[in-house]
Amino acid sequence: MKKNVLFFLSTMAGGGAERAVVEVLNNLDRKKFNPGLILLNKKGPYLADLNYDISIFEISGYGGYKNTLKFRKGMKNVISTYRPD
């Protein structure tokens, strides 16, 4: 049975962490893993480098009390839907 893996980044803007996540997600063994990615803002040059089969979730709205609640609700929805291992 495949395991669902889920990574979290703010954006896919240029940087070492973003490049590393692209490499890990693109090279996971698809026979063993279903890769997923949560982004606060779905933007940045590295988005184009991700393989087509990677599930991408965007959770916008962070900072401030009301936005924090929105963020928490969005994370909860993604996690309950995707059910990462």
A tleap script that builds the chain and sets N, CA, C and O, in Angstrom:
source leaprc.protein.ff14SB
mol = sequence {
  NMET LYS LYS ASN VAL LEU PHE PHE LEU SER
  THR MET ALA GLY GLY GLY ALA GLU ARG ALA
  VAL VAL GLU VAL LEU ASN ASN LEU ASP ARG
  LYS LYS PHE ASN PRO GLY LEU ILE LEU LEU
  ASN LYS LYS GLY PRO TYR LEU ALA ASP LEU
  ASN TYR ASP ILE SER ILE PHE GLU ILE SER
  GLY TYR GLY GLY TYR LYS ASN THR LEU LYS
  PHE ARG LYS GLY MET LYS ASN VAL ILE SER
  THR TYR ARG PRO CASP
}
set mol.1.N position { 0.841 -1.186 0.000 }
set mol.1.CA position { 0.000 0.000 0.000 }
set mol.1.C position { 0.887 1.251 0.000 }
set mol.1.O position { 1.852 1.340 0.760 }
set mol.2.N position { 0.548 2.206 -0.857 }
set mol.2.CA position { 1.332 3.431 -0.946 }
set mol.2.C position { 1.108 4.314 0.277 }
set mol.2.O position { 0.019 4.354 0.850 }
set mol.3.N position { 2.173 5.020 0.659 }
set mol.3.CA position { 2.084 5.963 1.768 }
set mol.3.C position { 1.939 7.374 1.203 }
set mol.3.O position { 2.615 7.749 0.245 }
set mol.4.N position { 1.047 8.142 1.814 }
set mol.4.CA position { 0.882 9.542 1.441 }
set mol.4.C position { 1.876 10.375 2.225 }
set mol.4.O position { 1.895 10.335 3.455 }
set mol.5.N position { 2.701 11.130 1.516 }
set mol.5.CA position { 3.648 12.044 2.166 }
set mol.5.C position { 3.265 13.463 1.789 }
set mol.5.O position { 2.875 13.738 0.654 }
set mol.6.N position { 3.380 14.358 2.756 }
set mol.6.CA position { 2.947 15.730 2.558 }
set mol.6.C position { 4.016 16.673 3.076 }
set mol.6.O position { 4.434 16.577 4.230 }
set mol.7.N position { 4.457 17.584 2.222 }
set mol.7.CA position { 5.445 18.591 2.579 }
set mol.7.C position { 4.744 19.941 2.702 }
set mol.7.O position { 3.676 20.153 2.127 }
set mol.8.N position { 5.359 20.850 3.458 }
set mol.8.CA position { 4.787 22.177 3.649 }
set mol.8.C position { 5.855 23.241 3.442 }
set mol.8.O position { 6.930 23.180 4.038 }
set mol.9.N position { 5.546 24.229 2.580 }
set mol.9.CA position { 6.408 25.388 2.343 }
set mol.9.C position { 5.515 26.612 2.186 }
set mol.9.O position { 4.321 26.486 1.917 }
set mol.10.N position { 6.088 27.775 2.353 }
set mol.10.CA position { 5.285 28.988 2.165 }
set mol.10.C position { 5.024 29.244 0.680 }
set mol.10.O position { 3.880 29.485 0.295 }
set mol.11.N position { 6.049 29.198 -0.149 }
set mol.11.CA position { 5.922 29.375 -1.599 }
set mol.11.C position { 6.983 28.512 -2.276 }
set mol.11.O position { 7.759 27.820 -1.617 }
set mol.12.N position { 6.998 28.570 -3.581 }
set mol.12.CA position { 8.047 27.882 -4.341 }
set mol.12.C position { 9.003 28.899 -4.941 }
set mol.12.O position { 9.571 28.683 -6.012 }
set mol.13.N position { 9.171 30.014 -4.234 }
set mol.13.CA position { 10.126 31.043 -4.647 }
set mol.13.C position { 11.538 30.463 -4.558 }
set mol.13.O position { 11.772 29.472 -3.867 }
set mol.14.N position { 12.446 31.079 -5.249 }
set mol.14.CA position { 13.813 30.574 -5.300 }
set mol.14.C position { 14.466 30.457 -3.942 }
set mol.14.O position { 14.373 31.368 -3.120 }
set mol.15.N position { 15.116 29.358 -3.709 }
set mol.15.CA position { 15.836 29.130 -2.467 }
set mol.15.C position { 16.258 27.681 -2.360 }
set mol.15.O position { 15.789 26.823 -3.109 }
set mol.16.N position { 17.146 27.420 -1.423 }
set mol.16.CA position { 17.673 26.064 -1.259 }
set mol.16.C position { 16.644 25.061 -0.778 }
set mol.16.O position { 16.617 23.928 -1.259 }
set mol.17.N position { 15.792 25.457 0.166 }
set mol.17.CA position { 14.776 24.536 0.689 }
set mol.17.C position { 13.777 24.157 -0.399 }
set mol.17.O position { 13.388 22.995 -0.517 }
set mol.18.N position { 13.372 25.130 -1.182 }
set mol.18.CA position { 12.415 24.876 -2.247 }
set mol.18.C position { 13.003 23.937 -3.295 }
set mol.18.O position { 12.338 23.009 -3.757 }
set mol.19.N position { 14.247 24.186 -3.661 }
set mol.19.CA position { 14.916 23.319 -4.641 }
set mol.19.C position { 15.041 21.893 -4.102 }
set mol.19.O position { 14.835 20.930 -4.840 }
set mol.20.N position { 15.375 21.759 -2.824 }
set mol.20.CA position { 15.505 20.433 -2.209 }
set mol.20.C position { 14.167 19.705 -2.184 }
set mol.20.O position { 14.110 18.507 -2.461 }
set mol.21.N position { 13.098 20.409 -1.857 }
set mol.21.CA position { 11.770 19.786 -1.824 }
set mol.21.C position { 11.361 19.332 -3.221 }
set mol.21.O position { 10.780 18.257 -3.373 }
set mol.22.N position { 11.654 20.127 -4.237 }
set mol.22.CA position { 11.366 19.728 -5.615 }
set mol.22.C position { 12.081 18.425 -5.940 }
set mol.22.O position { 11.481 17.511 -6.506 }
set mol.23.N position { 13.341 18.335 -5.592 }
set mol.23.CA position { 14.123 17.124 -5.883 }
set mol.23.C position { 13.560 15.906 -5.147 }
set mol.23.O position { 13.428 14.829 -5.728 }
set mol.24.N position { 13.232 16.084 -3.878 }
set mol.24.CA position { 12.691 14.959 -3.096 }
set mol.24.C position { 11.342 14.523 -3.665 }
set mol.24.O position { 11.135 13.336 -3.919 }
set mol.25.N position { 10.423 15.470 -3.867 }
set mol.25.CA position { 9.098 15.112 -4.378 }
set mol.25.C position { 9.157 14.470 -5.755 }
set mol.25.O position { 8.468 13.481 -6.007 }
set mol.26.N position { 9.961 15.013 -6.637 }
set mol.26.CA position { 10.055 14.464 -7.992 }
set mol.26.C position { 10.690 13.079 -8.029 }
set mol.26.O position { 10.421 12.300 -8.943 }
set mol.27.N position { 11.525 12.766 -7.053 }
set mol.27.CA position { 12.261 11.501 -7.095 }
set mol.27.C position { 11.760 10.441 -6.129 }
set mol.27.O position { 12.372 9.380 -6.013 }
set mol.28.N position { 10.665 10.701 -5.437 }
set mol.28.CA position { 10.089 9.656 -4.590 }
set mol.28.C position { 9.598 8.509 -5.465 }
set mol.28.O position { 9.071 8.726 -6.556 }
set mol.29.N position { 9.776 7.305 -4.981 }
set mol.29.CA position { 9.329 6.118 -5.701 }
set mol.29.C position { 7.801 6.093 -5.723 }
set mol.29.O position { 7.170 5.927 -4.679 }
set mol.30.N position { 7.206 6.257 -6.901 }
set mol.30.CA position { 5.751 6.325 -7.025 }
set mol.30.C position { 5.067 4.989 -6.739 }
set mol.30.O position { 3.853 4.944 -6.542 }
set mol.31.N position { 5.831 3.915 -6.717 }
set mol.31.CA position { 5.249 2.622 -6.343 }
set mol.31.C position { 5.035 2.537 -4.838 }
set mol.31.O position { 4.251 1.714 -4.366 }
set mol.32.N position { 5.734 3.388 -4.078 }
set mol.32.CA position { 5.652 3.365 -2.619 }
set mol.32.C position { 4.992 4.604 -2.030 }
set mol.32.O position { 4.436 4.538 -0.933 }
set mol.33.N position { 5.040 5.747 -2.743 }
set mol.33.CA position { 4.598 7.015 -2.162 }
set mol.33.C position { 3.700 7.820 -3.094 }
set mol.33.O position { 3.875 7.810 -4.313 }
set mol.34.N position { 2.737 8.518 -2.497 }
set mol.34.CA position { 1.928 9.536 -3.163 }
set mol.34.C position { 2.387 10.880 -2.613 }
set mol.34.O position { 2.085 11.195 -1.462 }
set mol.35.N position { 3.106 11.683 -3.393 }
set mol.35.CA position { 3.628 12.948 -2.872 }
set mol.35.C position { 2.598 14.077 -2.911 }
set mol.35.O position { 1.799 14.183 -3.841 }
set mol.36.N position { 2.641 14.915 -1.875 }
set mol.36.CA position { 1.774 16.079 -1.801 }
set mol.36.C position { 2.538 17.269 -1.248 }
set mol.36.O position { 3.561 17.108 -0.582 }
set mol.37.N position { 2.033 18.466 -1.529 }
set mol.37.CA position { 2.695 19.691 -1.116 }
set mol.37.C position { 1.651 20.729 -0.727 }
set mol.37.O position { 0.719 20.998 -1.485 }
set mol.38.N position { 1.811 21.313 0.465 }
set mol.38.CA position { 0.972 22.416 0.910 }
set mol.38.C position { 1.784 23.697 0.764 }
set mol.38.O position { 2.936 23.769 1.191 }
set mol.39.N position { 1.166 24.711 0.152 }
set mol.39.CA position { 1.800 26.018 -0.006 }
set mol.39.C position { 0.892 27.096 0.571 }
set mol.39.O position { -0.332 27.006 0.465 }
set mol.40.N position { 1.487 28.110 1.177 }
set mol.40.CA position { 0.702 29.257 1.620 }
set mol.40.C position { 0.283 30.102 0.426 }
set mol.40.O position { -0.834 30.615 0.381 }
set mol.41.N position { 1.167 30.241 -0.522 }
set mol.41.CA position { 0.888 30.958 -1.767 }
set mol.41.C position { 1.447 30.146 -2.914 }
set mol.41.O position { 2.647 29.878 -2.973 }
set mol.42.N position { 0.577 29.757 -3.821 }
set mol.42.CA position { 0.984 28.926 -4.952 }
set mol.42.C position { 1.640 29.801 -6.018 }
set mol.42.O position { 1.031 30.154 -7.027 }
set mol.43.N position { 2.900 30.138 -5.756 }
set mol.43.CA position { 3.652 30.958 -6.706 }
set mol.43.C position { 5.134 30.655 -6.550 }
set mol.43.O position { 5.571 30.086 -5.550 }
set mol.44.N position { 5.886 31.046 -7.553 }
set mol.44.CA position { 7.326 30.865 -7.529 }
set mol.44.C position { 7.810 30.071 -8.722 }
set mol.44.O position { 7.063 29.273 -9.289 }
set mol.45.N position { 9.059 30.288 -9.106 }
set mol.45.CA position { 9.605 29.648 -10.304 }
set mol.45.C position { 9.741 28.124 -10.195 }
set mol.45.O position { 9.754 27.435 -11.215 }
set mol.46.N position { 9.841 27.600 -8.990 }
set mol.46.CA position { 10.029 26.158 -8.857 }
set mol.46.C position { 8.744 25.356 -9.042 }
set mol.46.O position { 8.799 24.129 -9.134 }
set mol.47.N position { 7.591 26.020 -9.099 }
set mol.47.CA position { 6.337 25.295 -9.372 }
set mol.47.C position { 6.420 24.551 -10.697 }
set mol.47.O position { 5.944 23.422 -10.819 }
set mol.48.N position { 7.021 25.188 -11.678 }
set mol.48.CA position { 7.128 24.585 -13.007 }
set mol.48.C position { 8.021 23.346 -13.014 }
set mol.48.O position { 7.939 22.533 -13.935 }
set mol.49.N position { 8.867 23.195 -12.007 }
set mol.49.CA position { 9.779 22.056 -11.948 }
set mol.49.C position { 9.161 20.821 -11.305 }
set mol.49.O position { 9.742 19.738 -11.364 }
set mol.50.N position { 7.993 20.970 -10.692 }
set mol.50.CA position { 7.345 19.831 -10.027 }
set mol.50.C position { 6.703 18.910 -11.054 }
set mol.50.O position { 6.141 19.376 -12.045 }
set mol.51.N position { 6.784 17.610 -10.820 }
set mol.51.CA position { 6.126 16.640 -11.689 }
set mol.51.C position { 4.618 16.841 -11.646 }
set mol.51.O position { 4.074 17.331 -10.657 }
set mol.52.N position { 3.954 16.459 -12.722 }
set mol.52.CA position { 2.509 16.651 -12.867 }
set mol.52.C position { 1.685 15.864 -11.850 }
set mol.52.O position { 0.554 16.249 -11.553 }
set mol.53.N position { 2.220 14.781 -11.315 }
set mol.53.CA position { 1.437 13.905 -10.441 }
set mol.53.C position { 1.511 14.278 -8.959 }
set mol.53.O position { 1.027 13.523 -8.116 }
set mol.54.N position { 2.092 15.399 -8.633 }
set mol.54.CA position { 2.202 15.836 -7.242 }
set mol.54.C position { 0.962 16.652 -6.883 }
set mol.54.O position { 0.635 17.626 -7.561 }
set mol.55.N position { 0.280 16.253 -5.823 }
set mol.55.CA position { -0.897 16.989 -5.356 }
set mol.55.C position { -0.436 18.266 -4.670 }
set mol.55.O position { 0.366 18.221 -3.737 }
set mol.56.N position { -0.943 19.404 -5.132 }
set mol.56.CA position { -0.561 20.693 -4.563 }
set mol.56.C position { -1.802 21.342 -3.956 }
set mol.56.O position { -2.838 21.467 -4.608 }
set mol.57.N position { -1.674 21.753 -2.691 }
set mol.57.CA position { -2.762 22.403 -1.966 }
set mol.57.C position { -2.304 23.811 -1.581 }
set mol.57.O position { -1.177 23.997 -1.122 }
set mol.58.N position { -3.173 24.792 -1.770 }
set mol.58.CA position { -2.836 26.158 -1.390 }
set mol.58.C position { -3.710 26.582 -0.213 }
set mol.58.O position { -4.931 26.428 -0.235 }
set mol.59.N position { -3.056 27.117 0.812 }
set mol.59.CA position { -3.763 27.665 1.971 }
set mol.59.C position { -3.317 29.111 2.100 }
set mol.59.O position { -2.238 29.390 2.623 }
set mol.60.N position { -4.140 30.022 1.628 }
set mol.60.CA position { -3.776 31.432 1.728 }
set mol.60.C position { -4.373 32.016 2.995 }
set mol.60.O position { -5.293 31.447 3.583 }
set mol.61.N position { -3.852 33.134 3.401 }
set mol.61.CA position { -4.369 33.808 4.591 }
set mol.61.C position { -3.619 33.391 5.840 }
set mol.61.O position { -3.958 32.388 6.468 }
set mol.62.N position { -2.628 34.138 6.194 }
set mol.62.CA position { -1.892 33.886 7.422 }
set mol.62.C position { -1.466 35.219 7.998 }
set mol.62.O position { -1.353 36.201 7.264 }
set mol.63.N position { -1.235 35.270 9.259 }
set mol.63.CA position { -0.895 36.512 9.938 }
set mol.63.C position { -2.153 37.138 10.502 }
set mol.63.O position { -3.155 37.264 9.799 }
set mol.64.N position { -2.114 37.521 11.735 }
set mol.64.CA position { -3.297 38.085 12.376 }
set mol.64.C position { -4.189 36.988 12.923 }
set mol.64.O position { -4.105 35.837 12.495 }
set mol.65.N position { -5.034 37.342 13.859 }
set mol.65.CA position { -5.868 36.357 14.559 }
set mol.65.C position { -6.850 35.659 13.615 }
set mol.65.O position { -6.905 34.429 13.587 }
set mol.66.N position { -7.623 36.424 12.846 }
set mol.66.CA position { -8.622 35.819 11.965 }
set mol.66.C position { -7.967 34.964 10.896 }
set mol.66.O position { -8.469 33.890 10.564 }
set mol.67.N position { -6.866 35.425 10.362 }
set mol.67.CA position { -6.176 34.654 9.335 }
set mol.67.C position { -5.542 33.394 9.906 }
set mol.67.O position { -5.438 32.385 9.209 }
set mol.68.N position { -5.120 33.439 11.157 }
set mol.68.CA position { -4.574 32.249 11.799 }
set mol.68.C position { -5.641 31.172 11.901 }
set mol.68.O position { -5.364 29.996 11.665 }
set mol.69.N position { -6.850 31.565 12.248 }
set mol.69.CA position { -7.947 30.598 12.318 }
set mol.69.C position { -8.251 30.021 10.937 }
set mol.69.O position { -8.524 28.828 10.805 }
set mol.70.N position { -8.204 30.866 9.914 }
set mol.70.CA position { -8.420 30.410 8.537 }
set mol.70.C position { -7.324 29.429 8.124 }
set mol.70.O position { -7.597 28.410 7.489 }
set mol.71.N position { -6.094 29.743 8.489 }
set mol.71.CA position { -4.969 28.869 8.176 }
set mol.71.C position { -5.139 27.505 8.849 }
set mol.71.O position { -4.966 26.466 8.213 }
set mol.72.N position { -5.476 27.518 10.126 }
set mol.72.CA position { -5.656 26.261 10.863 }
set mol.72.C position { -6.763 25.416 10.250 }
set mol.72.O position { -6.620 24.201 10.115 }
set mol.73.N position { -7.864 26.057 9.881 }
set mol.73.CA position { -8.968 25.336 9.254 }
set mol.73.C position { -8.528 24.746 7.915 }
set mol.73.O position { -8.856 23.602 7.602 }
set mol.74.N position { -7.784 25.529 7.122 }
set mol.74.CA position { -7.292 25.035 5.844 }
set mol.74.C position { -6.358 23.848 5.997 }
set mol.74.O position { -6.461 22.867 5.261 }
set mol.75.N position { -5.442 23.941 6.964 }
set mol.75.CA position { -4.529 22.818 7.226 }
set mol.75.C position { -5.307 21.573 7.648 }
set mol.75.O position { -5.035 20.467 7.181 }
set mol.76.N position { -6.264 21.771 8.523 }
set mol.76.CA position { -7.076 20.642 8.996 }
set mol.76.C position { -7.807 19.979 7.828 }
set mol.76.O position { -7.873 18.752 7.746 }
set mol.77.N position { -8.351 20.793 6.930 }
set mol.77.CA position { -9.066 20.245 5.773 }
set mol.77.C position { -8.144 19.448 4.862 }
set mol.77.O position { -8.497 18.356 4.417 }
set mol.78.N position { -6.972 19.987 4.587 }
set mol.78.CA position { -6.029 19.281 3.716 }
set mol.78.C position { -5.584 17.971 4.358 }
set mol.78.O position { -5.558 16.931 3.700 }
set mol.79.N position { -5.242 18.020 5.619 }
set mol.79.CA position { -4.747 16.827 6.306 }
set mol.79.C position { -5.846 15.765 6.401 }
set mol.79.O position { -5.574 14.580 6.206 }
set mol.80.N position { -7.064 16.167 6.695 }
set mol.80.CA position { -8.146 15.177 6.809 }
set mol.80.C position { -8.523 14.602 5.450 }
set mol.80.O position { -8.962 13.455 5.363 }
set mol.81.N position { -8.355 15.390 4.387 }
set mol.81.CA position { -8.653 14.895 3.041 }
set mol.81.C position { -7.532 14.030 2.494 }
set mol.81.O position { -7.782 12.938 1.983 }
set mol.82.N position { -6.306 14.505 2.596 }
set mol.82.CA position { -5.139 13.811 2.022 }
set mol.82.C position { -4.686 12.638 2.886 }
set mol.82.O position { -4.183 11.639 2.373 }
set mol.83.N position { -4.865 12.762 4.184 }
set mol.83.CA position { -4.518 11.730 5.157 }
set mol.83.C position { -3.063 11.242 5.019 }
set mol.83.O position { -2.815 10.081 4.695 }
set mol.84.N position { -2.112 12.150 5.270 }
set mol.84.CA position { -0.701 11.742 5.148 }
set mol.84.C position { -0.291 10.726 6.198 }
set mol.84.O position { -0.806 10.720 7.315 }
set mol.85.N position { 0.644 9.870 5.819 }
set mol.85.CA position { 1.190 8.883 6.749 }
set mol.85.C position { 2.359 9.496 7.482 }
set mol.85.O position { 2.975 8.838 8.321 }
savepdb mol mol.pdb
quit
